Amino acid sequence: MKALIILTVCAVTVFAGLGDDLWREANKRRPVGIDVFAAPIYGGRIIGGKEVSIEQYPFILSLRRGIHWCGASAISNIWVVSAAHCTENTNPGGYTLLGASSNRSSDEIIFPVASITNHGRYDNITLDFDVSVIKIKGTFEGTIITPVPFVFTKKYIEEGTFATVAGWGMTSPGGSLADNLMAVNVPIVSQKNCRQQWGESRITENMVCAGEPGRDSCNADSGGPLIVNGQLLGVVSWGDRQCGGSFAGVYADLRSPSVREFIENATARDA
């Protein structure tokens, strides 16, 4: 029996300025049966990856609530996408974004958040439509932050194609958050095979799966990018409690027409 986690570092209170030991204490994992969705506790890591520079992935951002909270990706000079489960509290005053730094603890380039919009059909139990759009105060212009393009909406991606996922999550169970950005290549898993792993009803048309034993995203990588050929395919959403195990990680699929329409409408409404 496998267990489900949501891949973020959320907690009831913002643990601003606290050390990793207290962070871990506040974010213990809680196992959940495969046949039951329940509210999990959060943690995180990139499994099987290596340290990379922000210059390789200049669109990646750290979404903060005092501390690193989730990943995010710049899609224009003012707009960012992340996971809706990272931004269930849509009060923009509680968040900032760190950009242009491989180190999650840097305070060199911080952007206040102007607005947060979660997908209107986001389900915090099933994690369907797990996408949010964030507008920053100011602009990324004049920094190394470079927007990432999307994978074409209807493009088919063959199973086994390698994608890349990156973030600042833990590098070992019970360990500390990675100080510097980590990335790992993960193979795309077909909808058919992912549903065989997780159950037919759990994997919707708004999700894409990727990963293999020893290569995976995990909790604090939530909201971060799944990238294919330099284009944004997905947003880190949820997966197995035993990250890097036999079950694929699950990502919000940005090829989904309803997900893409939401992003287009949200960014056009308040451009």
C-alpha positions as MATLAB code, in Angstrom:
seq = 'MKALIILTVCAVTVFAGLGDDLWREANKRRPVGIDVFAAPIYGGRIIGGKEVSIEQYPFILSLRRGIHWCGASAISNIWVVSAAHCTENTNPGGYTLLGASSNRSSDEIIFPVASITNHGRYDNITLDFDVSVIKIKGTFEGTIITPVPFVFTKKYIEEGTFATVAGWGMTSPGGSLADNLMAVNVPIVSQKNCRQQWGESRITENMVCAGEPGRDSCNADSGGPLIVNGQLLGVVSWGDRQCGGSFAGVYADLRSPSVREFIENATARDA';
ca = [
       0.000    0.000    0.000;
       1.353    3.352   -1.049;
       0.838    6.694    0.599;
      -0.011   10.073   -0.830;
       1.693   13.356   -0.089;
       1.212   16.867   -1.362;
       4.583   18.146   -2.364;
       4.975   21.431   -0.499;
       6.220   22.824    2.776;
       2.908   24.292    3.893;
       1.963   24.442    7.555;
      -0.665   26.260    9.563;
       1.715   29.023   10.591;
       4.499   30.764    8.678;
       7.765   29.601   10.197;
       9.754   32.666    9.226;
      13.372   32.563   10.256;
      13.206   29.145   11.889;
      15.982   26.585   11.509;
      15.694   23.367    9.547;
      15.229   21.270   12.693;
      12.112   23.189   13.683;
      10.965   23.272   10.062;
      11.122   19.469    9.924;
       9.311   19.153   13.249;
       6.489   21.291   11.901;
       6.292   19.353    8.626;
       6.364   15.666    9.531;
       4.931   13.324    6.937;
       1.690   11.567    7.754;
       0.987    8.343    5.793;
      -2.258    8.121    3.848;
      -3.792    4.967    2.353;
      -3.883    4.681   -1.432;
      -7.673    4.371   -1.456;
      -8.264    7.422    0.729;
      -7.461   11.071    0.131;
      -6.682   12.954    3.332;
      -4.845   16.068    4.420;
      -1.152   15.151    4.502;
       1.796   16.797    6.213;
       4.493   18.248    4.050;
       8.224   17.798    3.533;
      10.394   17.648    0.391;
      13.368   16.818   -1.769;
      14.668   16.206   -5.284;
      15.533   12.496   -5.464;
      18.506   11.274   -7.483;
      19.466   14.719   -8.727;
      22.456   17.009   -8.665;
      23.191   20.628   -7.884;
      22.664   23.023  -10.797;
      23.093   26.754  -11.336;
      20.227   29.203  -11.697;
      21.751   30.256  -15.034;
      20.695   26.849  -16.382;
      17.098   27.433  -15.266;
      16.748   31.230  -15.022;
      12.944   31.082  -14.828;
      12.841   29.096  -11.565;
      11.760   30.991   -8.444;
      11.431   30.225   -4.741;
       7.968   31.063   -3.455;
       8.359   32.123    0.169;
       6.237   32.519    3.242;
       9.084   33.758    5.388;
      11.008   30.601    4.440;
      11.158   28.656    1.188;
       7.640   27.352    0.676;
       7.317   26.064   -2.894;
       8.796   26.363   -6.337;
       7.448   28.547   -9.141;
       8.227   29.492  -12.744;
       8.289   32.865  -14.483;
       6.133   32.819  -17.642;
       6.455   36.539  -18.456;
       8.105   39.606  -16.972;
       5.298   39.945  -14.407;
       3.525   36.569  -14.250;
       4.444   33.330  -12.462;
       2.850   29.870  -12.269;
       2.914   27.595   -9.236;
       0.670   24.965   -7.602;
      -2.698   25.934   -6.132;
      -2.008   23.849   -3.033;
       0.944   26.181   -2.401;
      -1.304   29.251   -2.537;
      -4.549   28.122   -0.884;
      -4.131   31.252    1.217;
      -4.506   33.739   -1.625;
      -3.597   36.808    0.461;
      -0.650   38.146   -1.560;
       0.824   39.904    1.467;
       1.907   36.574    2.913;
       4.210   35.704    0.020;
       7.360   36.847   -1.737;
       9.371   35.388   -4.608;
      13.134   34.913   -4.686;
      14.651   35.003   -8.155;
      18.006   34.961   -9.918;
      19.699   32.911   -7.202;
      20.654   29.253   -6.881;
      20.698   29.638   -3.097;
      17.279   29.495   -1.434;
      18.484   31.625    1.504;
      19.567   34.572   -0.611;
      17.823   37.897   -0.117;
      19.398   39.657   -3.069;
      16.441   39.776   -5.493;
      13.060   39.532   -3.766;
       9.767   40.364   -5.449;
       6.601   41.173   -3.472;
       3.430   39.491   -4.725;
       0.637   41.667   -6.121;
      -2.056   39.018   -6.646;
      -2.699   35.272   -6.557;
      -5.351   33.435   -8.553;
      -5.978   29.724   -8.094;
      -7.735   27.666  -10.756;
     -11.462   27.955  -10.115;
     -11.892   24.180  -10.217;
      -8.937   23.349   -7.976;
      -9.843   20.486   -5.628;
      -7.775   20.346   -2.442;
      -8.697   16.695   -1.908;
      -8.007   15.175   -5.323;
      -5.527   17.929   -6.320;
      -7.127   18.206   -9.739;
      -6.467   21.566  -11.453;
      -3.535   22.178   -9.091;
      -2.348   25.417  -10.716;
      -2.071   29.025   -9.565;
      -1.098   32.240  -11.321;
       0.852   34.871   -9.409;
       1.480   38.488  -10.407;
       4.540   40.220   -8.990;
       4.943   43.844   -7.988;
       7.462   45.277  -10.403;
       9.060   43.384  -13.270;
      11.710   40.766  -13.937;
      13.230   43.029  -16.580;
      16.831   43.932  -15.855;
      17.525   40.609  -14.084;
      18.672   37.228  -15.369;
      15.139   35.889  -14.823;
      13.918   34.730  -18.216;
      10.337   33.547  -18.848;
       9.952   29.892  -19.854;
       7.771   28.980  -22.859;
       5.010   26.362  -22.648;
       4.914   23.011  -24.380;
       2.461   23.322  -27.261;
      -1.048   22.546  -25.973;
      -1.794   19.412  -27.980;
       1.724   18.086  -28.359;
       2.040   14.352  -27.632;
       5.053   13.352  -25.569;
       6.118    9.735  -25.864;
       6.407    7.628  -22.726;
      10.020    7.362  -21.603;
      10.929   10.838  -22.866;
      13.124   12.470  -20.265;
      11.922   15.654  -18.626;
      13.661   17.679  -15.917;
      12.309   18.712  -12.527;
      14.136   21.150  -10.246;
      13.756   22.586   -6.764;
      15.141   23.154   -3.285;
      13.592   20.222   -1.400;
      15.301   17.795    0.979;
      18.033   15.593   -0.449;
      17.409   12.653    1.903;
      14.509   11.493    4.089;
      14.500   13.553    7.265;
      17.376   15.659    6.002;
      17.677   19.389    5.517;
      16.390   21.407    2.599;
      18.910   21.764   -0.183;
      20.735   25.061    0.124;
      21.247   25.254   -3.621;
      19.029   24.412   -6.565;
      18.847   20.713   -7.489;
      17.589   19.051  -10.674;
      16.949   15.519  -11.911;
      15.904   13.955  -15.215;
      12.711   11.902  -14.947;
      11.025    9.766  -17.640;
       7.463   10.546  -18.694;
       4.985    7.822  -17.652;
       1.890    7.278  -19.798;
      -1.586    7.993  -18.454;
      -2.412    4.303  -18.796;
       0.556    3.142  -16.749;
       0.183    5.939  -14.207;
      -3.456    4.983  -13.665;
      -2.430    1.377  -13.201;
      -0.100    2.541  -10.438;
      -2.344    5.062   -8.687;
      -5.851    3.932   -9.611;
      -8.051    4.832  -12.547;
      -9.894    7.713  -10.885;
      -6.896    9.438   -9.317;
      -5.112   10.459  -12.511;
      -7.219   12.962  -14.455;
      -6.749   14.490  -17.882;
      -5.280   17.529  -16.122;
      -2.319   15.540  -14.778;
       0.884   14.207  -16.302;
       3.146   11.643  -14.629;
       6.920   11.264  -14.560;
       9.561    9.454  -12.551;
      11.129    6.075  -11.888;
      12.691    4.392   -8.842;
      15.472    6.668   -7.596;
      14.433    9.675   -9.712;
      11.604   11.849   -8.461;
      10.381   15.189   -7.158;
       8.990   15.479   -3.664;
       7.358   17.793   -1.135;
       9.133   21.152   -1.083;
       9.522   20.928   -4.846;
       5.782   21.647   -5.174;
       4.838   24.313   -7.657;
       8.147   23.979   -9.456;
       8.615   23.142  -13.131;
       8.566   19.934  -15.124;
      10.514   20.846  -18.261;
      10.803   19.134  -21.656;
      13.247   20.504  -24.237;
      13.398   23.845  -22.470;
       9.605   24.206  -22.335;
       7.261   24.073  -19.348;
       5.153   20.909  -19.402;
       3.923   20.618  -15.833;
       3.819   21.890  -12.256;
       4.951   19.663   -9.372;
       1.801   18.539   -7.562;
       1.744   15.248   -5.603;
       3.141   11.744   -5.333;
       4.238    8.823   -3.215;
       5.171    9.385    0.429;
       8.303    7.349   -0.311;
       9.686    9.729   -2.925;
      11.790    7.947   -5.505;
       9.819    4.717   -5.051;
       7.960    2.671   -7.644;
       5.073    5.118   -8.149;
       5.410    8.013  -10.595;
       5.259   11.619   -9.431;
       2.177   13.550  -10.551;
       2.218   17.020  -12.098;
      -0.446   19.476  -13.211;
      -0.441   19.191  -17.018;
      -0.169   22.572  -18.723;
      -1.262   21.004  -22.031;
      -4.754   20.529  -20.559;
      -7.116   22.909  -22.396;
      -8.880   23.966  -19.182;
      -5.575   24.597  -17.424;
      -4.148   26.557  -20.343;
      -7.348   28.579  -20.695;
      -7.220   29.457  -17.007;
      -3.625   30.703  -17.308;
      -4.398   32.708  -20.439;
      -7.492   34.322  -18.897;
      -5.796   35.082  -15.571;
      -2.827   36.777  -17.206;
      -4.957   38.695  -19.711;
      -7.406   40.022  -17.110;
      -4.887   42.098  -15.157;
      -1.961   42.501  -17.513;
];
